[in-house]
C-alpha cells in the first residue's frame, strides 16, 4: 500500500468525475465557445458575487495574471514572507510583471492591517510604488492556517485608503470556508481578484479559476494568452471542476479530521520537537535536532509512506481525497512505532 501525503495535488479523478469529463459538451474556448468552461466560469463568478471569471491551467498562472493586471513594472506588492507568489512561483513576479515583493514577517503566513499600513512605501520618486496587497488563505507554508476574516476586512480598508489593489491566492480557500463556516460571497465583497484551485482539495486533475471585478479582469484573457495559457476544448477539464463543486466540498472535513489525528500522534512522539497548529489538511512538524531528516524520510518511504521534507528538520504531510481510512490507520500505526 502506497500512502502519498506529499500534497493534495496527487489525487486522481474518481469514476464519477471521469464520467462527467467524458460526457462534457465542448467547443473552442479561445473563441469562448466551450459551453462547459463558460458554465464553470459563470458558476464561480456567481458564487463569489463577481461579474467575471476565467479558467487557467494552473494556480501559479492565475496568480501571475492577477499580479500583472494589478501592477506596472517597477511597482511593489505587499505579501507575507511565506507567500506562494514569492516562494513557489519561480520568481514570476519579477520575470512576468517586473515588480518587487515587500515581505511582511507575519504569523504562519498571516499579517495584520497595521503591518500592511507600515509596509506601504512613502510617496517619493525614489521608492518603488506600492500598488497591491496579496494574501493567501489557507497559508501553505504556514501549515494550512486560516485567516481571521475581520482582519481581512481591516486590510481592505487600508487598501481603500491608499488606493491599493487586493488579491487573494485562494488555492485552498475551500478548506478555509469549510473550517471557518464562511461564504464565497463574503470573500467576493472584499477582494478585487481571487484565484481558486480545483486540483487540490477538490480532486480535479487540472485547473484554477481567476475571479474578479470587470474593470480589473478585462485584460485577463490577453495576459493568459501571453503566458501561454489559452486552450481549446478545455471543457473536459472544466467538467471535472463542476463535478467537484457538487460532490467534493463537504468531504473536506474528513481531510481536516485525519490531519488533526495525525498531529495528535506526532505530538506524542519523543522524536518530534514541535507540531504546528492544525486547522485544515496540512500537517507541518519539526524533528528533534538529533534526528536525521533524510533518514526519517527514508524510513517512511521504505514502508510506502511519502511525505515532503522542508529543510531544517521540518516536514509536511497533506491529507486528501485519495487518502483512505485504511491508509490512515496504517500511517498512525507506523508512526506509533517510532
C-alpha positions in Angstrom: 0.0 0.0 0.0 1.5 3.3 -1.1 0.5 6.3 1.1 1.3 9.6 -0.7 0.9 12.6 1.6 3.3 14.9 -0.3 0.4 17.1 -1.4 -3.3 17.2 -2.1 -2.4 17.6 -5.8 -1.6 13.8 -6.1 -5.3 12.8 -6.3 -6.8 11.1 -9.4 -10.3 11.6 -10.7 -13.0 9.4 -9.3 -15.2 7.4 -11.6 -18.0 9.9 -11.2 -15.6 12.7 -12.2 -14.3 10.8 -15.1 -17.8 10.1 -16.4 -18.6 13.8 -16.1 -15.5 14.7 -18.0 -16.0 12.2 -20.8 -19.6 13.3 -21.3 -18.9 17.0 -21.4 -20.1 19.2 -24.2 -17.0 21.1 -25.6 -16.1 23.8 -28.0 -13.2 26.1 -28.8 -12.5 28.1 -25.6 -10.2 30.6 -27.3 -13.3 31.7 -29.2 -15.2 31.5 -25.8 -17.3 28.7 -27.5 -16.8 25.9 -24.9 -20.2 25.7 -23.1 -18.8 23.7 -20.2 -15.9 26.2 -19.5 -18.4 29.0 -19.8 -20.7 27.3 -17.3 -17.9 26.8 -14.8 -16.7 30.4 -15.1 -20.3 31.7 -14.7 -20.9 29.5 -11.7 -17.8 30.6 -9.9 -18.3 34.2 -10.7 -21.8 34.0 -9.3 -20.6 32.1 -6.2 -18.3 35.0 -5.3 -20.7 37.7 -6.5 -18.3 38.9 -9.2 -19.0 39.7 -12.8 -16.1 37.8 -14.4 -14.1 34.6 -14.1 -11.5 32.9 -16.3 -10.2 29.3 -16.3 -6.5 28.7 -16.0 -4.3 25.6 -16.3 -2.6 26.3 -13.0 -2.9 28.3 -9.9 0.5 29.9 -10.4 -0.6 31.2 -13.8 -3.8 32.6 -12.3 -1.8 34.4 -9.6 0.7 35.7 -12.1 -2.0 37.0 -14.2 -3.6 38.8 -11.2 -0.2 40.4 -10.4 0.1 41.6 -14.0 -3.4 43.0 -14.0 -2.9 45.0 -10.8 0.5 46.4 -11.3 3.0 48.1 -13.7 6.7 47.3 -13.9 8.8 48.8 -11.1 5.9 48.7 -8.6 5.6 46.6 -5.5 3.3 44.1 -3.9 2.9 43.6 -0.2 2.8 39.9 0.9 3.9 37.6 3.7 7.4 36.1 3.7 5.7 32.7 3.4 3.6 33.7 0.3 3.3 31.3 -2.5 3.8 34.1 -5.1 7.2 34.8 -3.5 8.4 31.4 -2.6 7.0 28.9 -5.1 6.3 30.7 -8.4 9.8 30.7 -9.7 10.4 34.4 -9.4 7.4 35.1 -11.7 6.5 38.4 -10.0 9.8 39.9 -11.2 10.0 38.0 -14.5 6.4 38.4 -15.7 5.4 41.8 -14.2 8.7 43.5 -13.3 7.6 44.1 -9.7 9.2 43.5 -6.3 7.8 42.0 -3.2 7.7 43.8 0.2 7.7 40.9 2.6 5.9 41.1 5.9 7.1 39.0 8.8 3.7 37.6 9.7 2.4 34.7 11.9 2.2 31.4 10.0 1.7 33.3 6.7 -0.8 35.9 8.1 -0.3 39.5 9.0 -2.3 42.5 10.3 -3.8 45.6 8.7 -1.3 47.6 10.9 1.6 45.8 9.3 0.2 46.5 5.8 -0.1 50.2 6.6 3.5 50.2 7.9 4.8 48.4 4.7 3.4 50.9 2.2 6.2 52.8 0.7 6.4 56.6 1.0 5.1 58.6 -1.9 8.6 59.7 -3.2 10.1 59.2 -6.6 13.0 57.1 -5.3 10.8 54.4 -3.8 9.1 51.6 -5.6 5.4 52.5 -5.7 3.2 50.2 -3.6 0.1 49.2 -5.6 -1.1 45.8 -4.4 -1.6 43.7 -1.3 -1.7 39.9 -1.6 -2.9 37.4 0.9 -3.0 33.5 0.9 -5.8 31.6 2.5 -5.2 28.9 3.7 -1.5 29.5 4.1 0.5 26.7 2.5 3.9 27.2 4.2 2.0 28.4 7.3 0.6 24.9 7.8 -2.9 25.4 6.3 -3.7 28.2 8.7 -6.9 30.2 8.2 -7.1 34.0 8.3 -9.4 35.9 10.6 -12.0 37.4 8.3 -12.3 40.6 10.4 -8.5 41.2 9.8 -9.0 40.7 6.1 -11.7 43.3 6.2 -9.4 45.7 8.0 -6.8 45.2 5.3 -9.5 46.0 2.7 -10.0 49.4 4.5 -6.2 50.1 4.3 -6.2 49.2 0.6 -9.1 51.6 0.0 -7.5 54.4 2.0 -4.3 54.1 -0.1 -5.7 53.1 -3.5 -4.2 49.6 -3.4 -5.4 46.5 -5.2 -6.3 43.5 -3.1 -5.7 39.9 -4.4 -6.5 36.6 -2.7 -4.5 33.5 -3.5 -7.3 31.1 -2.6 -5.6 27.9 -3.7 -7.0 26.2 -0.6 -9.8 28.7 0.2 -12.3 25.8 0.1 -10.6 24.3 3.2 -10.9 27.7 5.0 -14.5 28.1 4.1 -15.4 24.7 5.5 -13.3 25.2 8.6 -14.5 28.7 9.4 -18.1 28.3 8.2 -17.6 31.3 5.9 -19.1 32.0 2.4 -17.7 32.8 -1.0 -19.9 35.9 -1.1 -18.1 37.3 1.9 -14.7 37.0 0.1 -16.1 38.3 -3.1 -17.1 41.5 -1.4 -13.7 42.5 -0.1 -11.2 41.2 -2.7 -10.7 42.7 -6.2 -9.4 39.4 -7.6 -9.5 35.8 -6.2 -7.8 32.7 -7.6 -9.2 29.4 -6.5 -7.7 25.9 -7.3 -9.7 22.9 -8.4 -6.9 20.4 -8.4 -6.0 20.5 -4.6 -8.7 19.7 -2.1 -11.4 19.3 -4.7 -9.6 16.5 -6.5 -9.6 17.7 -10.1 -6.7 16.7 -12.4 -6.1 20.3 -13.6 -7.4 23.8 -13.2 -7.7 27.0 -11.4 -10.0 30.0 -11.9 -9.3 33.7 -11.5 -12.4 35.7 -10.4 -12.7 39.4 -10.2 -14.3 42.8 -10.9 -15.0 43.7 -14.5 -12.5 46.6 -14.8 -9.5 44.6 -13.5 -10.4 41.4 -15.4 -10.9 43.0 -18.8 -7.3 42.1 -19.9 -7.1 38.8 -18.1 -7.6 36.7 -21.3 -4.9 38.7 -23.0 -2.4 38.1 -20.2 -3.4 34.4 -20.1 -2.5 34.3 -23.9 0.8 36.0 -23.3 1.7 33.4 -20.6 0.7 30.6 -23.0 -2.5 29.6 -21.1 -5.2 29.8 -23.7 -6.5 26.3 -24.6 -9.1 24.8 -26.9 -11.6 22.1 -25.9 -10.9 22.5 -22.3 -14.5 21.7 -21.3 -13.3 18.2 -20.4 -11.3 19.7 -17.6 -14.0 22.3 -16.6 -16.5 19.4 -16.3 -14.3 18.0 -13.5 -14.5 21.3 -11.7 -18.3 21.4 -11.9 -18.4 17.9 -10.6 -16.1 18.7 -7.8 -18.1 21.7 -6.7 -21.1 19.5 -6.4 -19.6 16.4 -4.8 -16.2 17.2 -3.1 -16.7 20.2 -1.0 -18.3 18.9 2.2 -15.9 15.9 2.4 -13.0 18.3 3.1 -14.0 18.0 6.8 -12.7 14.4 6.6 -9.3 15.5 5.5 -9.2 18.0 8.3 -10.2 15.4 10.9 -7.5 13.0 9.7 -4.8 15.7 9.7 -5.6 16.6 13.3 -5.4 12.9 14.3 -2.0 12.7 12.6 -0.9 15.7 14.6 -2.1 14.2 17.9 0.0 11.1 17.3 3.1 13.1 16.2 2.8 15.3 19.3 3.2 12.2 21.5 6.4 11.0 19.9 9.7 11.7 21.6 11.5 12.4 18.2 9.1 15.2 17.4 10.1 18.7 18.6 7.0 20.6 17.5 3.8 20.2 15.6 2.4 23.4 14.1 -1.3 24.2 14.9 -3.5 22.2 12.6 -6.7 23.8 11.3 -7.2 22.2 7.9 -5.5 19.4 5.9 -1.8 20.4 6.2 0.4 19.0 9.0 3.8 20.6 9.5 6.1 19.2 12.2 9.7 19.5 13.3 12.1 16.7 14.3 14.3 16.9 17.3 17.8 18.2 16.4 19.4 14.7 16.9 17.0 13.1 14.4 18.3 12.9 10.8 15.6 14.2 8.4 16.9 12.2 5.5 16.9 9.0 7.5 13.5 9.7 8.8 12.1 10.2 5.3 13.8 7.0 4.1 12.3 5.0 7.0 8.8 6.2 6.0 9.5 5.6 2.3 10.6 2.0 3.0 7.1 1.4 4.4 5.4 3.0 1.4 4.8 6.4 3.0 5.8 9.5 1.1 5.9 13.0 2.6 7.8 16.2 1.9 10.9 17.5 3.7 11.0 21.2 4.0 14.6 21.5 5.3 15.9 22.4 8.8 14.2 19.2 10.1 10.8 20.4 9.2 8.4 18.1 7.3 4.9 18.2 5.8 2.0 15.9 5.3 -1.1 16.8 3.4 -4.4 14.8 3.6 -6.6 14.5 0.6 -9.4 12.8 -1.3 -7.3 9.6 -2.1 -6.1 9.2 1.5 -8.4 6.4 2.6 -9.4 5.2 6.1 -7.2 2.1 5.7 -4.2 4.3 4.8 -4.9 6.5 7.8 -5.0 3.5 10.2 -1.7 2.2 8.7 0.0 5.5 9.0 -1.0 6.1 12.6 0.2 2.6 13.4 3.6 3.1 11.8 4.1 6.5 13.5 3.2 5.0 16.9 6.1 2.5 16.4 8.7 5.3 16.1 
